[in-house]
Amino acid sequence: MLYNYSISNLTGLQDLILKNTDYFGNLLLINAEIERKPHKCPCCGKTTSYIHDYRIRKIKDVPAFRKNIMLIHKHRRYVCKSCGKRFSENNPFAPRYYRVTLRLIDEIFRKTESERSFTSIAKELNLSVSTIIRFFDILSYGAPKELPQVLSIDEFKGNTGKEKYQVILTNPVDRTIIDILPDRKQNQLISYFKQWDKDSRNKVEFFVRDMWNPYSDIAKVYFKQAIQLTDKYHFIRQIIWAFERVRKKVQKKYGKENRLLFKHSKKVLTMRKSKLNPEQHQKVEYLLYLSDDLRCAYYLKEQFYEILDCNDNIKAKKLLSEWILYAQNSGLHDYLQCASTLQNWAKSILDTFDYPYTNGFTEGCNNKIKVLKRNAYGYRNFNRFRNRILHMFNYKKLKNTKAAA
């Protein structure tokens, strides 16, 4: 009795009466049955305790202690003496016709919250890949019921559903994914946002996006009252890219020794001057002494970093206007292009100094999605890919919300 009690606690099978166990290599067979109780007839509703016969069911359970567990369940069938109806006993741990336990199904849902592939989960749970996919496809995440106050949009390279890019919509405040769209084409975006009525779209107060024109055009048409914010990462990297192009051009003009010095100094040249240690500062001064173009580009980079330290829109606007003027008169073609880009997006860039919303959470989601795609060697079925992404980010939060309720 003590042996059965210990096995029940270790395996979590307290609702079953364990008869005995057998080992076959890596497989642990547990012979079990449910406590005998009177059952109501599903036909006439009368209570009966008469057993018609027994059936043996083999049911897979969650592996434990590096052993695959198989329950050999002695399943009863009752007979109603009033109407003659034969029916199966109530089974709290495995639905009828299922060959896996409910907690094994829950384990599948829990493990698919990570970036692991279906194949690796199947190997761990001693199931086939098709079984894992079949149970996962039970989950179906429908369209969101409402749009958030802050809506963030970005694309990622999914290569699924015959499309190279998919679109992700997130709520950076609650850190949840709103939806995944099959492609980033403008007609797809129009048809998606068109399904929302005007009142729902007016609830969006901030529209966070990168510097891609179709997103801006969509916001102007469907989110007229929302403030458009350009993600900081995307406009800051315009400056870094311009500086890198100048650095590479300068690097090519010098001999091997100085060329290697430029190459190995990429980090210290792009770093803020205030964060350099004395040794790094000396190295940067030497490199800037070699080239007027590099010195000018470095000055523009540092000036732009000072703009980022502004706490309000007004001060940032003044400094950005001055920076654009300096860049246009610098004689550096790369910074001339950069100045033109910042001038075109100035309104949404300056608004970021008044509001704290960025695409940081969205970019983090994109990185996690790339890991998922790489582990699975890609997804062909878009709906399954979408459900897997939404499940990874939202399933645990939904469970916590339901538990709290």
C-alpha positions in Angstrom: 0.0 0.0 0.0 2.9 2.3 0.8 4.5 1.5 -2.5 1.3 2.4 -4.5 0.9 5.6 -2.4 4.5 6.7 -3.3 4.0 5.9 -7.0 0.8 7.9 -7.0 2.4 10.9 -5.5 5.5 10.8 -7.7 3.6 10.4 -10.9 0.7 12.7 -9.9 -1.9 9.9 -10.5 -3.8 10.3 -7.2 -7.2 9.7 -8.8 -6.2 6.2 -9.9 -5.9 3.0 -8.1 -2.5 1.6 -9.0 -2.3 -2.2 -9.1 1.3 -2.9 -10.1 4.1 -1.6 -12.4 6.3 -3.3 -15.0 9.5 -2.1 -16.7 10.4 -2.8 -20.3 13.6 -0.9 -21.0 12.8 2.8 -21.1 9.0 2.1 -20.7 7.2 2.1 -17.4 3.9 0.3 -17.5 1.4 1.2 -14.7 -1.7 -1.0 -14.3 -4.4 1.2 -13.0 -8.2 1.5 -12.6 -10.7 4.1 -11.4 -12.6 3.6 -8.1 -15.8 1.9 -8.7 -18.8 4.2 -8.3 -22.5 4.2 -9.2 -23.2 5.8 -12.6 -26.3 7.4 -14.1 -27.6 5.9 -17.2 -27.2 8.4 -20.1 -30.4 7.0 -21.6 -33.0 6.8 -18.8 -31.1 8.7 -16.0 -31.4 5.9 -13.4 -28.4 4.9 -11.3 -26.7 1.6 -11.8 -23.7 -0.2 -10.3 -23.8 -3.3 -12.5 -20.7 -3.9 -14.6 -21.2 -5.3 -18.1 -17.6 -6.0 -18.9 -14.0 -4.7 -18.9 -11.9 -3.2 -21.6 -8.1 -2.7 -21.5 -7.0 0.7 -22.7 -3.3 1.7 -23.3 -3.0 5.4 -22.5 0.3 7.4 -22.8 1.1 9.8 -20.0 3.7 12.5 -19.3 7.2 11.0 -19.1 8.8 11.1 -15.7 12.3 10.2 -14.3 13.6 9.6 -17.9 10.9 6.9 -18.4 8.1 6.9 -20.9 4.9 6.1 -19.0 2.1 3.9 -20.3 -1.1 3.4 -18.3 -2.8 0.0 -18.7 -6.2 1.1 -17.7 -8.8 -1.5 -16.8 -11.9 0.3 -18.2 -15.3 -0.7 -17.0 -18.6 -0.7 -19.0 -21.8 -0.5 -17.0 -25.2 -1.8 -17.9 -28.5 -0.3 -16.9 -31.0 -2.9 -15.5 -34.0 -0.7 -16.4 -33.4 0.0 -20.1 -30.5 -2.3 -20.9 -28.2 0.5 -22.1 -24.5 -0.2 -21.9 -22.1 2.7 -21.4 -18.6 3.5 -20.3 -17.5 4.8 -16.9 -16.6 8.4 -16.5 -12.9 8.9 -17.0 -11.4 12.1 -15.5 -7.9 11.8 -16.9 -8.4 10.7 -20.5 -11.4 11.5 -22.8 -13.2 8.7 -24.6 -11.3 7.3 -27.6 -8.1 9.2 -26.6 -4.9 7.3 -26.2 -3.2 10.1 -24.3 -4.0 11.7 -20.9 -5.4 15.2 -20.5 -2.3 16.3 -18.7 -0.1 15.1 -21.6 -2.2 17.3 -23.9 -1.7 20.2 -21.5 2.0 19.4 -21.5 2.0 19.7 -25.3 0.4 23.1 -25.0 2.9 24.2 -22.3 6.0 23.1 -24.3 4.8 24.8 -27.5 5.0 28.1 -25.7 8.7 28.0 -26.3 10.6 28.3 -29.6 11.2 24.6 -29.8 10.2 22.6 -32.9 7.4 20.1 -33.0 9.9 17.4 -33.7 12.0 18.0 -30.5 8.8 18.1 -28.4 7.6 14.9 -29.9 10.8 13.1 -29.1 10.7 14.3 -25.5 7.0 13.3 -24.9 7.3 10.0 -26.8 4.7 11.0 -29.4 4.8 11.3 -33.2 5.2 14.7 -34.8 1.8 14.3 -36.4 0.2 13.8 -33.0 1.8 16.9 -31.6 0.6 18.9 -34.6 -2.9 17.4 -34.4 -3.4 18.4 -30.8 -1.7 21.8 -31.3 -4.1 22.6 -34.2 -7.0 22.3 -31.7 -5.9 25.8 -30.6 -7.3 28.5 -32.8 -6.5 32.1 -32.1 -9.1 34.3 -33.8 -9.0 37.9 -34.8 -8.6 40.4 -31.9 -11.8 41.9 -30.4 -10.4 45.4 -30.2 -7.5 47.6 -31.1 -5.2 48.9 -28.3 -4.5 52.5 -27.4 -0.9 52.1 -28.7 -0.5 50.1 -31.9 2.9 49.0 -33.1 3.5 47.6 -36.5 6.5 45.9 -38.1 7.4 43.2 -40.6 9.6 40.1 -40.3 11.0 37.6 -42.7 8.8 34.5 -42.3 8.9 32.9 -45.7 5.6 31.2 -45.2 2.4 31.0 -47.1 4.3 31.8 -50.4 5.1 35.3 -49.0 8.6 36.5 -48.0 7.5 39.0 -45.3 4.7 38.8 -42.7 3.4 41.7 -40.6 3.3 41.7 -36.8 0.9 44.0 -34.8 1.7 44.4 -31.1 0.6 46.4 -28.0 3.9 47.6 -26.6 2.2 48.8 -23.3 0.7 45.4 -22.4 3.6 43.5 -24.2 1.2 41.3 -26.2 0.9 40.4 -29.9 -2.4 41.6 -31.4 -2.2 39.7 -34.7 0.0 38.4 -37.5 -0.8 39.2 -41.1 0.2 37.0 -44.0 2.0 39.7 -46.0 3.0 43.4 -45.9 1.4 44.4 -49.2 -0.7 47.5 -49.1 -3.9 45.8 -50.3 -3.5 43.3 -47.4 -3.1 46.0 -44.9 -6.0 48.0 -46.3 -8.4 44.9 -46.2 -7.3 44.1 -42.6 -7.8 47.6 -41.1 -10.9 48.2 -43.2 -12.7 45.5 -41.3 -12.6 47.7 -38.1 -15.3 50.3 -37.7 -14.4 54.0 -37.3 -15.0 53.9 -33.5 -12.6 51.0 -33.0 -9.9 52.7 -35.1 -10.3 56.0 -33.2 -9.3 54.2 -30.0 -5.8 54.0 -31.3 -4.0 57.1 -30.0 -0.4 56.2 -31.0 0.7 54.4 -34.2 4.4 53.2 -33.9 6.1 52.2 -37.1 9.4 52.2 -38.9 10.3 54.5 -41.9 8.4 52.5 -44.5 5.9 54.6 -46.5 3.0 52.1 -46.8 2.7 52.1 -43.0 2.6 55.8 -42.9 0.0 55.9 -45.6 -2.2 53.4 -43.8 -2.0 55.5 -40.6 -3.0 58.7 -42.4 -6.1 57.0 -43.9 -7.3 54.7 -41.1 -5.9 56.2 -38.0 -6.3 59.9 -38.7 -6.5 60.9 -35.0 -3.5 58.8 -33.9 -0.1 60.3 -33.4 2.5 58.7 -35.7 5.8 57.8 -34.0 8.9 56.7 -35.8 10.8 54.0 -33.9 14.0 55.4 -32.5 16.1 52.5 -33.6 15.2 53.1 -37.2 16.1 56.8 -37.4 19.2 56.5 -35.2 20.6 53.8 -37.5 20.3 56.1 -40.4 23.1 58.2 -38.8 25.2 55.2 -38.0 24.9 53.8 -41.5 25.9 57.2 -43.0 28.9 57.4 -40.7 29.9 53.8 -41.5 29.8 54.5 -45.2 32.1 57.5 -44.8 34.4 55.4 -42.6 34.7 52.7 -45.2 35.5 55.2 -47.9 38.2 56.7 -45.9 39.6 53.3 -44.9 40.1 52.4 -48.6 42.4 55.4 -49.2 45.1 54.4 -46.8 47.7 51.7 -46.7 47.4 48.3 -45.0 48.5 49.4 -41.5 46.0 52.3 -41.3 43.4 50.4 -43.1 43.4 47.7 -40.5 43.5 50.3 -37.7 40.3 51.8 -39.2 38.7 48.4 -39.5 39.4 47.4 -35.9 38.2 50.8 -34.6 34.6 50.5 -35.8 33.3 50.1 -32.2 35.2 53.0 -30.7 34.3 55.3 -33.6 30.6 54.6 -33.3 30.6 54.8 -29.5 29.6 58.1 -27.9 32.7 60.2 -27.2 31.7 60.7 -23.5 31.9 56.9 -22.9 35.4 56.5 -24.3 38.2 55.7 -21.9 41.6 57.6 -22.2 43.2 54.9 -24.4 40.2 54.8 -26.8 39.9 58.6 -26.9 43.6 58.8 -28.0 43.0 56.2 -30.7 40.0 58.1 -32.0 41.9 61.4 -32.0 44.6 59.8 -34.1 42.1 58.5 -36.7 40.3 61.8 -37.0 43.6 63.6 -37.5 44.1 61.4 -40.7 40.9 62.5 -42.5 38.9 65.7 -42.7 35.8 63.7 -44.0 36.0 61.3 -41.1 36.3 64.2 -38.7 33.3 65.9 -40.1 31.2 62.7 -40.1 32.3 62.1 -36.5 31.3 65.6 -35.5 27.8 65.1 -37.1 27.4 61.8 -35.4 28.2 63.3 -31.9 25.9 66.2 -32.6 23.0 63.9 -33.3 23.6 62.0 -30.1 23.2 65.3 -28.3 19.7 65.6 -29.9 18.7 62.3 -28.4 19.4 63.7 -24.9 16.6 66.2 -25.3 13.6 65.9 -23.0 11.1 67.8 -25.1 9.9 68.3 -28.7 10.7 72.0 -28.8 14.4 71.7 -28.0 14.8 68.7 -30.2 13.2 70.5 -33.1 15.7 73.3 -32.9 18.7 71.1 -32.6 17.5 68.8 -35.4 16.9 71.7 -37.8 20.5 72.9 -37.1 21.8 69.4 -37.6 20.1 69.0 -41.0 21.5 72.3 -42.1 25.1 71.2 -41.0 24.7 67.9 -42.8 23.5 69.6 -46.0 26.5 71.9 -46.0 29.0 69.2 -44.9 29.9 68.2 -48.5 29.4 64.5 -47.5 27.0 62.8 -50.0 26.0 60.1 -47.5 25.0 62.7 -44.8 23.1 64.7 -47.5 20.9 61.6 -48.1 20.5 61.1 -44.4 19.5 64.7 -43.8 16.9 64.4 -46.6 15.4 61.3 -44.9 15.2 62.9 -41.5 13.6 66.0 -43.0 10.9 63.9 -44.6 10.1 62.1 -41.3 10.8 65.0 -39.0 7.2 65.3 -37.6 7.0 61.6 -36.4 10.6 61.7 -35.2 10.1 64.8 -33.0 7.0 63.3 -31.5 9.1 60.5 -30.0 10.7 63.1 -27.6 7.2 63.7 -26.0 6.0 60.1 -25.9 7.9 57.0 -24.6 6.6 54.4 -27.1 8.9 52.5 -29.4 9.1 49.3 -31.4 11.5 47.7 -28.9 9.1 45.0 -27.8 8.1 44.3 -31.4 11.7 43.9 -32.5 12.2 41.5 -29.5 9.2 39.4 -30.8 10.7 39.4 -34.2 14.0 37.9 -32.9 12.1 35.2 -31.0 10.0 34.4 -34.1 13.3 34.0 -36.1 14.5 31.5 -33.5 11.3 29.6 -33.8 11.5 29.5 -37.6 15.1 28.4 -37.5 14.5 25.6 -35.1 11.6 24.3 -37.2 13.5 24.9 -40.5 10.6 27.1 -41.6 6.8 26.9 -41.8 4.8 26.4 -44.9 1.3 26.7 -43.3 0.7 30.3 -42.4 -2.3 29.6 -40.1 -0.3 27.2 -38.0 2.7 29.6 -38.0 0.4 32.4 -36.8 -1.2 30.3 -34.1 2.2 29.2 -32.9 3.4 32.8 -32.6 0.3 34.0 -30.8 0.5 30.9 -28.5 4.1 31.6 -27.6 3.4 35.2 -26.5 -0.2 35.2 -25.3 -1.2 31.7 -24.0 0.4 32.1 -20.5 -1.1 35.5 -20.1 -4.5 34.2 -21.1 -4.2 31.4 -18.5 -3.2 33.8 -15.8 -6.1 36.1 -16.6 -8.6 33.2 -16.4 -7.1 32.0 -13.2 -7.3 35.4 -11.6 -11.0 35.7 -12.7 
